[in-house]
C-alpha cells in the first residue's frame, strides 16, 4: 500500500503543477501583462484550469480513492497520508459534480472580467463592468445548481473557500456580532477628536515606502529568497509552492502607512505559504488552507502585531529615519494612535479594525442576495450605497470607491469575503492563546524579535496546509470558535486609544 500511496502522490503532483502554472499566469496578469493580452491570457488560464479539473475528477483519481479510502480506518486522522486521502476524496466528490465545460467558462470569464473591472474602476463607471458581473453571477448560479438540493444556493459557493461552512452558521455569528460593532463605532464616534489621523496623510516617496515595507516584512519572517514584492492595483499573494510565494502591495502618495500595512498583511499570507510542511510538497494539501485560516495569518500580522503599541515602540524610530524629515515632529504616542484611528470609511482594505467587520458583512449579505436572485446585478451600486449608509453612515461618491473597489467578484470569487472576518476573529483567539504560551511575547515584539511568534504560528497553523478544515483547526488550537475574544480585544484596545468608559 505504501507504493500505491506514492503513485497517488505522483498522480496528484500533476494537478498541483498545472494549478501552479495557472496561478503564475494570473500573477503575471496582475503585475506585468499588457492590457492587450487579456483575451489570450483568459484562454490560457481556462485551458489549464480545465486540464487540472479533468485530472482531479478523472477515472485514475477515482481508482486510487477506491483502493486507498479503506486506509482511513487504519491511519491516524492527522497523518499526512490520511489527510491527503480524506481531502482529495472530499474535493473529488465535490468537483466531479461540476462539468469541465463550466469550469473552463468560469475561468475564461474571470480572465476577461478582471480587465473589464480594471477599466471600470479607472473610469469609476460600474456600467462598463456590469455585463461581466451579470455573466459571473449567472455562472456561479449554474455552479451552485450542480449541488442541488441545498438549503441555500450560496452554500456550495461558500464551501469552495470554507469546506462545511453554511450561510446559516456564518450569518448567526455575524448577526450576533454586528450590533456590538455598531455600538462600538458609535462610542468611538462620540470621542472622534481624541485621535488625529492627519499625521499619516503626509507625502513620502514610493521608493522609501517600498524599502521600509521590504525591511519590515523580512524582519517579521518573510523570506525574500523564496518570494518577492511587487506592485498591483489590488494587493494579493500568489503561491506556486513553498519555495515561491510572492506578495504584492500598493503605494498611496498621500498615505504614508498604506503601503506598509498592505505589505504586512500580504507578508502574513506569504509566511504562511512559505512555512507549510515540506512533507506536503506537490500535494493538494500542501497548498493554502481554508481561506479563514489563511486570513487569520494575514490579519494577525497586519493588525494584532502591526498595529500594536509594542510593534511601533520598536519600529517608529526606524520609520522616522527612513522617512526623514517627514515625521521628525511626531511623537510615538501620537503616531500609535493615528495608526489605530477608527472612523467609518469607504475602502475596505484601508478600514480600521473596528469598522472592517461591517464592510465584510455588507459584502456577505449582498453576495447571498445576488445568488438568491433578491438583488438585480444592474442595481448593485444602489444596493451597495444604501447599505454603506445604513451600516457606516457614509455614501460612496462614485463607483470606484464603492462597488468596484474589490477585485474578488471579477475573479468569480463569490463566497470568499466572509473569510476575512472569520479569520480576524480566529486571529484574536490565536493571540489570546499565544500570550498564554509565550508570556513575554509583547516584550519580544518591543525588542523587534519575531522568530518565536513565527515559530508558534508555524507549529500551530501554518505547517498544516489543507490537512484540516477551519472548524477542525480551531478545535485543535483554541477549542471552540467564538467572537467574544475578538470584541473584547477591540473594546480593550480602542477603549484605551479613545479613552472610552
N, C-alpha and C positions, 0 to 999 in steps of 0.2 A: 504493500500500500504506500510505502514511502516513495517508491518510484512513480506511482500514479500521482501522488501529490506534486512531485517535481514536474511531471508532464503538465499537470493542471496549471502550475505557476508559469511554465513556459508558454502555454496557450494564452493565458491572461496577459502576459507581458506584451503581446502584440496589441491587445486592446489598449493597454496603458501607453504604449509608444505612439499609436495612432492618435489617441486623445491628446497627448502632449504636443504632437505636431500641429494639431488644430489650434491648440492654445498658443503656440508660438506665432501662428499666423494672426490670431486675434490680438496678441500683444503688439505685433508689428502694425496692425491696422490702427491701433490707438496711439502709437508713438511715432511711426516713421512713414507709413504708407501715403502716397499722394492721393488726393481726393478722387482722381480718375480711376483708381484701382478698385473701387468699391464693388462693382459688379463681378469682376473676375475673382476677387477675394471671397465674395459670398459663395460663388460656385466651388472654389477650392475647399473652403471650410465645410460646406454642406456635404461635399463628397467624402471628406474624412470622417465627419460625424456619422454619415450613413454606413461607412465601412466598419467603424467601431461598433455601431449598434448591431449590425449583422453578425459580427464576430461574437459579441457577448450573448446574443439570443439564438445563436446557431445550434445545429444538432450536436456539434462536438462538445459545446459547453453543457448541453443537456445530458449527454452521456457521462461526462465527468461528474456532474452533480448526482446522477443516479448511482454511480459507483461509490462516491465519497460521502454522501449525506449520512449513511449509517455510522460514520466515524463520529458524528456529533454526539452520539450516546457514550462514546468512549473517551474522547479528548477533553481536557479541561476547557471550560467555557471561554476563558480569557486567553487561551493559547493562540498563537499566530495562525496555526492551521485551522483550528475550529472557527476562528473569526473569519478567515478567508472563505471557507465553505459557507458559513452562515450568511455573510454579507453578499457574496456573489449569488447565492440561491435567492435571497430577497430581491436583488436587483434583476436577476434573470426573470423571476416570476412577474415583476412589475414591468420591465421593459419589453418583454415578449408580447405584451398586450398592445403595444404601440406599433403600427405599420411603419416599415422603414421609409416609405414614401412620405409619411407625415414628419418623421424625424428630419429628413433631408429638407423638406419645405420649411419647417420651423427654423432650421439653421440658416438656410438661404435668406429667408425673410429677415432674420436678425442681422445678417451682414448688410443688407440694404437699408434696414430701418435705422441702424446706427448712423449712417451717413445722412439720412433724412433728418434725424434728430439733431445732429450737429448743425446742419443748415438752419433748421427751425429755431434752435436755441440762439444761434448767432443773430438771427433776424427777429427774435422774440415773437415768433408767429406760429402758434400751435397748428394752424390750418395746413402748413407745409408738412407736418408730421402726421396729421390726422389719418390719412389713408393707410399709412403703415401701421399706426396704432390700431385701426379697425381690423386690419388683417392679422395683427399679432393676437388680439383678443379672440378673434374667430378661430385661429389655430390652437390657442390654449384651451378654448372650449371643446374643440374636437379631441384634443389630447385627453381632457378630463372625461369625455364621453367613453373613452376606451376602458374606463374603470367603473362604469355604471354596473349595478346600482350603488348609490352612495347617499349619505345624509346631506352632503353639500358638495357641489361640483368643484369648489375651491379646495377641498381636502386633498385630492390627488396632486394638485399643484404644490401645496404646502409640503406634501410628502417627499417631493423631489429634493427639498432642501433640509427637511427635518423629518426623517422617517418615523411614522407612527403618530405624528402630531396632527391635531384636528383644529378646525376653526373654533369649535365649541370650547376646547380646552384653552387655547390661546386667548380667545375673547373673554373667558372667565377671569384669567389673570389680568388682562388689560383693563377690563371693566372695573375690577376692584381697585386697580392702581390709579386709574385716570382721575377720579375726584381728589385723591391725595396729592397728585402732581398739580392739578389745577389750583388747589388750595395753597400749595407751597409757592406757586407762581404768583398768586395774589399777595401772599405775605411779603415776598421779596419786592413786588411792585410798590408796596407801601413804604419801602426803605431804599428806593432806587438810587437816591443821591449818595448812599454810603460808599459806592464804588465808582471810580472814574475810569471808564474804558478807553477814553480818547488817547491815553498814552500809548496804546497799541497801534493807533492809526497814524503812524509815522512812516515816512518813506525809508526803506532800506533796500539796497541794491540786490538784484536777483542772485548774483554770484555769492554775495555774503550770506543770504538766506540759505541757499543750497549747501554752501560749505559747512555752515553750522549744523544744518539738518543731517548731513552725512556724518559729522563728528558725533552727534548725539546718538544716531542710530547705531553706529559702530560701538559706542560705549555701552549701550543697552544690551548688545549681543548680536546684532545683525551682522552676518559675515559677508563682507564685500568680495571675498574670494569665491563665493558661491551665489552672488547676486549683484544687482546694480540698481542705481537710482536714475530714473528718467522723468521727464515732464509729460503730463497727459491732461486733457480737458477735465476729466473726472478721475481722481486718483484711484488706483487699484493695484492689486498684487497678482502676479501670474507665476504659477509654479509648474515647472516642467520636470520635477523630480527634486529630491532634497539637495542635489548638487547645483541646482539652477533655479533660484526663487527670486524673481525680480519685482521691485517695488517702483511705484511712481508717485509723484507729488505735483503740486501746482504752486505758482507764485502769484501773490496779490501785492502789487507795489505799495498799496496804501494800508496793508495789514501785515505787520512785521511778524506775526506769530502764525499765520495760516499755513505757510509752507512747513514750518517745523512741526506743528501739531498733525498735519496730514501725513508727514513722513513718519512720525512716531506711531500713528495709527497703522500705517501700512507695514512698518517695521515689526509691529506685533504679529501681523499675518505672516510676514517674511520669516521671522524667527520660528514661528510655528511650523512652517513648511520645512525649514532647514533642520529641525530637530525631531522629525518623525523617525522612528526607529529604522536603522539600516536593514533590519531583518524583513521589513515590509517593502523593500525596493522592488520596483516594477511589478507591483501587485495593485489591484484596485483599492485595497485598504491602506496602501502607502500614499494615497492622495490626501487632499484636505478632508477633514472630518465634516460632520454636520455643520451647517452654517452658524448655528447658535454657538457651538463650541469654537468655531473659527472666530466669530465676532467677540467672544469672551476675551480672547487674547488681544485683539486689536483695541478693544475698548478698555481693557485693563491697563495696557501700556499708555494709551493716549490720555486717559482721564485719571485713573486711580494713582498711577505713577506720575505721568507727565503734567498733571495739574495740581500736584500736591505741594505743600509748603517745603518739605524736606528736599524734594527734587529741585525746586528753584533756589533754595538756600545754597545748593552746590552750583547750579548752572547759571544763575543770574550774573555773577561776576564775569563768567566766560562770555555770556551774551553781550554784556556791556563792552567787553574788549573787542568782540567780533564785529559789533555794530557801531563802534565808537565813531563819533561822539554822540550818537542819537539818544542813548539812554544814560548819559552821564549825570543827568539831573533827576533821575528817578530812584526811589528807594525800593529795596526788596519787598517791603510790606505792600507798598502801593502797586508794584508790579504783580505780585502774587494775587492781590485782589482783582486786578484788571484781568488777569488770566482766567479768573473764575467769575467774571461778570455774568450776570444772568438777567435776561430780558427776552421777551418774545421777539423772534427774528424770522426772516424769510427763508434762509437757506439751511437745510438740514445738516449738511456737513460742517457748517460753521456754528451750529446751535450749541448752546451750553448744556451741561449735564441735566439740568432740571427740565428745560423745555424740550429736550431732544425726544423724550418718550412720546410727547404729544405729536411731534412730526411723524413718528413711526405709526402711531395709532391711526392717524389720518390716512396714511397710505394703505395700511392693513384693511381698513374699512372700505376704502374706495376699490381696492382690488376685489374684495369679496362681493361688493355690489355690482362691479363690472361683469365678473364671471357669472353672476346670477341674473344678469340682464336687468338689474334695477337702475343702472345708470347707462345712458346712451353715451358712447365714446365721444360723440360730437359735443356733448355738454360737459366733458371732463374738466375744462378750465373753470367753468362756472361752479361746478361742484367742489372743486379744489379750493377756490377762493372763499366759498361760503363756509367751508369747514375750517379754513385758516382763521377766518374772522371769529367763528364760534369757539374754537379751542385756544387761540392765541391772541385774538383781538386785533389782528392786522390783516390787511388785504394786499396781495401782490400787485404792484403797479403794471406788471407785464408778464407774459408767459415765461420768459427766460428765467425769472426768479420765482416763478410759480410752478406750474405743472410740468415744465420742461427741464427743471433743474437737475433731475437724476437720470442717469443713463440706463437704469435697470430695465424699464419697460421696453426700450428699444432693443434690448438683448433678448427679449422674451422671458425675462426673469420675473414672472408673476408668482408670488409666494415667498420671495426672499426677504422682503422688508421686515416682517415681524422678528426675524432672527437678530436684527440689530439690538432690539430692546431685550429679547430673551437673553442674548449674550451679555448685555450690560448688567442685567440682574444677576446672572451667574457670576460675572466678574466680581461683583461686590461680595458674593458668597465665598469665592476663592480667596479674596483679600482677607476676609474675616478668618478663614482657616489658615492662611499663610501667616498672619500675625500671631496665631497660637503656636504654630510650628517654628517660626523664626522670631522670637521675642524682640530682637534688636533690628528688625527689618527697616524701620524708619531711620534709625541711626546709620545703617548701611547706605540707604538712599542719600542721606545728607552728606555722606563721605564720597559719593559718586561711585559706590560699589554695587554692581548689579548682577554679578555672576551667580550668587546664591538664589536670587529671585528667578533668574532664567532656569537654573537647575531645578528649582521647585516646580516651576511650570512645566518643564520638560518631563519630569518624573510623573507628575500627576495628570497632565493633559496632553502635551504636545506629542510625545512619543507614540501615542496610541493610534494616530491616524484615524481611520474609519472603523476601527475594531468595535467601537461601542456607539450605540445611539446616544442622543443627548440625555434622555432620562437615565440610561444606564450609567453614563459617566458622572452625572450629577450625584447619583446614589453612591458611586464608588468614592467620590472626592469629598462631598459635603453633606451627604444624606438626602434630605428632602428639598426639592426646589421650592423656593419661597421668595416673594418680592419684599419681605419685611427688612432683611439686611440692606436692600437697595434703598428703600425710602428712608430708613434710619441713617444710612450713610449720607444721603443728600441733606436730610434735615440737620444733622450734626455739622457737616461741612459748611453749608450755606447759612446755617444759623450763626456760625462764628463769623463768616465773611460779612454778612449783612447785619449782624447784631440783632437777630430775631429773638423774641422771648422764648 
